[in-house]
Amino acid sequence: MGSRVVFGAAGARPCTLVVCRGCCCGDARKHPDVDHTWQLDRLRAAAAESGGLIAVRTTDCLGPCDQANVLVVQPSAEGRRRGGRATWIGWSGDDACTDDVLAWLAAGGPGLADPPATLTLQFIRPPRPEVRKARR
């Protein structure tokens, strides 16, 4: 069996955190007890301090609005090679969840480290592709 060759940027892709900031997630009127700006600032600061191992990006509605705020943790290239897959997390607005997500990312994320047990209680199923398309 030959060795696997990875070309281009995919070989060094960091663990990426996708933060929903659509219609329900990140909305202070719907979730007034959550400091959405503070959470995003914390996540971006951790990415900046990670030396390129973590990336953070925002996106519009990911779909499961009844489970807002929603995050998706995408594995790094190495994590994906080791079997890691995107992990969806719901109800992620509190500091404890943010702490758990950051600890998991710092340890390597999907495919490289087990998530904190408390974080697994917030894992959700991604919406079906046709549902995501219909909401755009």
Secondary structure as UniProt FT lines:
FT   HELIX           8..12
FT   STRAND          15..20
FT   TURN            25..26
FT   TURN            28..30
FT   TURN            32..33
FT   HELIX           36..49
FT   TURN            50..52
FT   STRAND          54..59
FT   HELIX           65..67
FT   STRAND          71..74
FT   HELIX           77..81
FT   TURN            82..83
FT   STRAND          87..89
FT   HELIX           95..107
FT   TURN            110..112
FT   HELIX           117..120
FT   TURN            121..122
FT   STRAND          123..124
FT   HELIX           129..134
//
